[in-house]
Amino acid sequence: MVERSLGVAREDRSLAESLPPSTRPVLAATGFLPAVDAAGFQANTGNTALWHGQRRSDGFADGAVGFHVLRSRFDGLLREAVSAAGARVVEGVVRKAALGGEGWRVAVDVRPGATGGAGRIALEAPWALDCTGRAGVLARRGRVAETEAPTLAIVRRYSSADGWDGVDAGHALVESFGVGWAWSVPASRRRRHVAVMLDPELIAVAGRSGDGLDEAFDRRVAETSLIRSVVEQARPDGGAWAVAASMYASSSFASERALFVGDAGSFADPMSSFGVKKALASGWLAAVAVNTALESPALESVAVDFYREREREMYASLRKALAVEVDAVGDGSERGFWRRRAAWLASEDGESLEGWTRDADVLRDEEVQSAFRALRAGTGRLRPGTLRETRAPVVDGNRIRMARALLAPRFPKGVRYLRGVDVLQLARMAAPGIDPGQLYERYVGWADPRGAPRVEMADVLAVVSILVADGALRLEDGPAG
């Protein structure tokens, strides 16, 4: 592992970022969860939004808790865990990477003062994972950038000895305004980071630091209400700085024996608040794919294709969710910040991502929603429908293997797991007259002895709704008993 910033991370330019509770399974799968739980990060309990004039404050379902982290500290924690697990961490900068007959050969300039001394060294490996973020040492050559709606984030840190009145200490805050939007994430109970997101082509911004940015930041915060209340109760810790925040995606997410991981492969608008989770999930899946290729060479192409499709699906899903939020704001600006974004999201570039279906997208389907409402209302029992099967790749521990999967109109390539639920097994368990609660208990009784992660009733209901909409299960008339 080559790490550029080891030991020299700049906390004065490190962002506070939010990890939702759904990050926990990823951290658990990689073995990092105990260390993150013990680190004392600010609890992430939900979100408060003032969006297009409508305020809402939502905690996570069932009281679930995530993390608000300072990235420099979070990254350092993960780096220490990786090193403790036996990985070799080299402090330096990649100058050249080339693929030869035996694999990758990477030239690295080792940082002065690093263990072993400075100088250029050569590292060799059969596979390369490009985790270089926006720099994209390998990935940048195949990127499709957001050229029609670029975004610049101007960030500033604030402290308040007494905390903040009117703001939940565990909530991230987000607010739209005429020519952009803003967020605030707590780094602790007494420190918050605040950012305004602007289109640099529409708003004149002088430089990437200094008085010009402070002025631009203050001018835009003055257009907000919720975010302004945070700033007015605190004092700034230093000046503002700017960070590129435009969306982009790789055209392939992989090349020969190289996978583009996290922000190297794609970057979603921070409005999604899933950037860190996406990067963690991407790193975990890349490791699984490479392990599969090394242990089972016959499955190399299957593993790479599986990784490529999942990464593209994730970006497409986040982009679609962003389109919903942008549409909610409408065109209230003469300068066209929101209009330009809406047009780009509806463009041919956006349409080219159609067909890469995530479960979150499927759940927004009207037929699925109708089935979900009927199940929640208890208006019907279930019976088996038309069950078709195929073979598809699935993740099994730290490997990818081919397994039986459900073939359905919404999943023409086959699907085995959704929301942590074994879809095919759940469909097979349905019997005439069974109600959703009985099906859930039957599934849990099957899964628990096998050590499968316990699933919630809400997740099973969501999957049953999809199965009903696709005809694999059917709803009988009459109330559920």
N, C-alpha and C positions, 0 to 999 in steps of 0.2 A: 504494500500500500504506500503510495507516494502522497504526502500531505504537505501542501505549500505553507500553511499558516501555523503549523505545530509550534506551540510555545510563544507565538508572537501575535496571537489573535487580538484585534483592537476592540476592546469592549466599548470604546467611545463611538464606534461605528457598527456595533452589533445590534441587530434588531430583536425586539421581543416578538415572539410569534406564538400562535395558539395551536395546541394539539387537542383535537376533540377526543371524547372517550373512546371512539372507535379506533383510535391509534393503539389502544392497549393490546388487542390481539396481535398486532404486528410486532410490537415491542416484546410481547411474550414469546412469539415464534422465533425471534432472533436472540432471545436470552437477555435482553436489555431491561426488561420491565422492573426487576427488583432494584437495580441501580437507580433507575429514574424515579421510582416510588420513594426511594430513600433520600433523594437529593434535596427535598424540601422546596420544590418549585411551587409557585403560586397555583392554587387550584383553579381549574377552568370549569365553571359550573353552568355556563350558558352564554347567551348573546342578548344584547339590547340594541335595537335598530330604530332609527328615525329615518324612514325611507319614503321619499315622495310625500313627506308631511305626515305619514302614519307611524306612530310609535308602537313598538311591541317589545316585550321582554320575555324571553323564553329560557327556562332551564332545560337541561338535557333530560330525556325520558328516564323515568324510574330513579331519578336522583344520581345518575351516572356522573362521574367526574373525570375530566381530562387534565391537561397541564398548560400553563402559560410559561414559556421558557425564554431565557436569554440565549440566543443562538450560540454565542461563543462558549458559554458554559455548557449548554446541552451537547454541542459538537465535541467539546473536550471530554465530557463524560463518556460518550460513545467511543471516542478514540482510545481512552484508557481501557475500556472494556474489551475492545478489539485486541489491543496489545496484550492484555492479561490472558486472552484466549490463545495467544501464541502467534498472532500475525506479526510480521515484520513491518514496522512503520518507518519510512524514510522521509526525512525532512528535506524538501527540495522542490525544484521546478522541472517539469517535463519539457525538454527541449526538442525531442524528436521521438517519434514512435513509428516503427515499420514492422510489417508482417512478413515473415520469412517462412521457410519450409517447416521449421519446428515450432513456430508460434511467433509471439511478439517480442521485439527487442526495443527497449525503451531507454533513451539517454536522459539522465537526470543530473542537473546541477545541484549538488547537495549544499544546503544552507550553511554559511560560515557559523561556526560554533556548535554545529550539530554533532551528535555522537558519531565518532569515527572521522571527524574532520571534513573540511570542505573539499570540493573537487567534483569532477564529472565521473559518474559511474554508469554502468550498463546493467539493466535488469532484464531478465528473460522470463516469459510465462506463456503457456499455451493459449490463454485467453486474456483479453483486456476488457475491463469495465471502465468506461468513461464516466466518472462522477465529478467532472470539473465544472458543473453548473453552467451558468450563462456563457462562460469562456468556451466550453465545448471543444476541447482539443481535437477530438476525433469527430464529434457529432455535428459541428457547426457547418460542415460542407453540405449537409443535406437538409437544412432547416427551411421551414416555410414561416416567415415572420409576419407579425401583425403590422403591415405597412399602412393600413388605412386608419388605424386607431391606436397610435402609439401612446404609451403611458409612462409618466415620470412620477415617482413618489418622493415627496419632500418630507423628511422625518425630523422630529425633535423630541427630546426626552424632558420629562417633568417630574418634580418631586413635591410631595405635600406631607408635612409631618403629621397631620391629622387625618390623612386619607381624603376621600371625596364624598361629600354629601350628595344624595340623590343618584348615586351610581353604585350598582352592586359590585363589590370588590372582586368577585370572581368572574365578571362578565367582560367579554370583548364588546366594544362599541363600534357601530358603523352608522354612517349618515350620508345621505345624498344631498347635493346642492346643485345650483344651476350649471356650473362648468366643471363639475367633478364630484368626487366623493371622498370621505375621510374615515379613518378608523383610529381606535385607541386600544392598546393591549396592555394589561398590567404586568410589569416585571416583578412586582411585589405589592404588598398592600399600600405602600407609600410611594411607589414609582410607577409611572405609566409612560409608554411611548405613544406618540400621536403622529399620524401621517396624513397628508392630503395628496390625493391622486389626481393628476392633471394631464392634459394632452399638451406636450411641449410645442406642438405646431400651432396651437390655438392661444396659449398663454406664454408671454415672454418671460423667460426665467434666466437670470444672469448667473452663469457658472454652476458649479456643483457644490459650492460651499460659500460661506461669508455672508455679508450684510444683504446682498441681493436675494439670497434664499430666505433669510429671516423675514425680509419684507414680504416676499411672495407668500410664504407660509402664513404670516399674520393676516394678510389681506384675505386669504381664502378661509381661514378659520373664522374670521369675522362674519362670513356668510352662513355659518352653521349655528346650530342652537345647542344640541347635545354635546358636541365636541368642544364648543366654546366654553360650556360650563366646566369642563375638565380643566382647560387651560387657565381659566380665570381663578380657579381655586389653588393654583400651584405656581411654582417658580421654575423657569427653564434651567436645565442642566446643560449649559453649553449652547452652541448655535445649531442651526439646522444643517442637514446634509441631504444630498439627492441620491436616489437609487433608481436605476433603470427597472421598469416593471412591465414592459410590453410582453404580450403573449407571443409564443412561438411553439412550433412542434417540428420534430424530425419527420422527414418523408419516409423513413424506414425503421427507426429505433434500433437498428442493428446493421452491422456490416460483417464481413467475413471474420469470424471468431472475435467479435467485439460487440458489446451491448452498450447502449447509451442509457445511462441510469439517472433517475431523478430529473433535476433541472437541466442536465445536459441533453436529455431527450425531449423534454417539453416543459414549458412554464405556463401555468394557468394564472389568470388575473387574480391578484390577492383577494378580490371580492369573494372568491370561493371559500377562503379560509382553510383550504385543504392542502396547501402547498407542502408543508412538512410531512403530513401523513402520506401524501402521494409519493414523496421522495423516499420515505422509509419503506413503503410497500414495494416500490420499484427496486430498491436495493435488495430486499429480501427475495423477491421473485427472480432477479438477475442471478443471485447466488444459487437458487434452486435450479435454474435453467443450466447454468454452467456445470454444477455438480452432476446433473443428469447427463450432460454431454460427455463429461469425463468418465463417468461410471458406466454409461451405456451408449457407446458411440453410434449405435444404430438409431437412437432416438435424438441425435443432435439436431437435425433439421426440425423435428417435431417440437423440441424444447425451445429453439430459437423462434419459430413461428408462434408458439404459444406466448412467449414473452412479448414479441412484437405486437400481436393482436391485443393483448391485455393493456399494454401501454397506450396504444392508439384508442382503445375503448375508454380508458380512464380520461384521457384528454378530451375526447368527444363528449363524454358525460359532463365534465366540468364546464365545457363551453356551452352546452345546451342549458345547464342550470343558470349560467351567467346570462343567457339570452332572456330567461324569465325575469330576472331581476332588472335588467336594462329596460325591458318592455314596461315594467311597473312604473318606471320613472317618466317615460314618455319624452316628448320634445319640448322642454320648458326653457331652452336656452337659445338665444339668438346665435351664439357661436357654434352651436351644433355638437357639443360634446357627446350627448346621449344619442342624437340622431346619427352621428357618424358610427358609433358603436353598433347601434341597431342595424344599420345598413350593412356593416361588415359581417355581423353574425348571421345575417340572412343572405349573404352573398354566395356565389358558387364555391368559394373556399369552404364556407360552412357546410354547404350541401355535400361536399366531397367526403365529409366524415359520416354521412348517413350510413346505416347498416352495421355500425359497430355498437352493439346494444349492450348496455349495462342494466343490472337489475333495477337501479334507481329510475332509469328511463322507462322501463317496462311498467313500473308501478304507477307511472303517471298516465298510462293508457286508460281511456275511459271505460273499456270493457273490464279491465282489471279493477279499476276503482269501483265499478258497479258491483262486482263480485265481492270485493272487500267490504263494502257497506252492507251487503246482504248477510255476510258471515258475521260481522260485528253485531248486527241486529238480531242474530239468531233466528233467521227466517227460513232456514232450510237445512236438511241433512244432506250428506254426501253419498255418492255412489261412484263406482269406477266408470271411467269414460273410455276413450280411445287412447291406448298407451302404445306409443311407437318408440323404438329404441335404435340407437346407433352407437358407434364407438367414438370417443373424444378424449383428448388429453386432460388429465386432472392432476392437481398437486397432491401428493401423498407423502407427508412429512417433508423431507428435504430432497424429494425426487419428483419428477413428472412421469406419469405412466399413462398408458391407454386403458380406458375403462368403459363399461357400459354407461350410456348417457341417454337422457330424454331428448327425443327429437320432436320439436313442436314448431308451429308457425312463427312464433316470436324468437325461437332459437334454432334456426335452420342448420347450424353447425353442431348442434347438440349442447346440452348443459347437464352437469351433474350436481353442482353445488351453487346455491343462492343464499345469501345472508347466513352462511354457515350451516344451512340445511341440506341434507342429502335429498335432492329433488326426486330422484328415481325411487329411492327407498320409500319416501313418504307416499308417492303415488301408488306404489305396490301395496302399501298397508291399508289403503282405503277399502272398506267393505260396504255393501248396501246398507243404508240406514245409519251409518256412523256419523256423529256430529263432530265439529272441529275440535272441541275439547277432548273428546275420546281419542281422536286421531293424534292429538298432541301427546296425550299420556302414553299412547301406544308407541309413538316415535321415541319419546324420552326413555321408555322402558327398554327399547332396543338399543339406543345410543349409549346410555350410561354404562352398562357392563363392558362396552367396548372402549371406554375411555374417551369417547368423542366429546368435544366441547359442548357444554350444555347450552341449548338455544332457548330463547324466550318465546312465549306464546305469540307475541306480536309478529315475530319473524316467521313462525310457522303459518300464521294467518295470511301474511303477505305472500308466501310461496303457494299456499292453497289457492289464493285468489288468482294467481298467474295460471295455475293448473286448470282452474275452472274456466278461465277466459280462453285457454288454448284447447279445451275439450278433453284433457287427460283425466279430469274429474268432472262430475256433474252435480248440480244442486237439485235435490228432490223438493217437491212442494210440501208445505206444512212446516210447523214450528219444530225447532230442535228441542229435544227433551233433555 
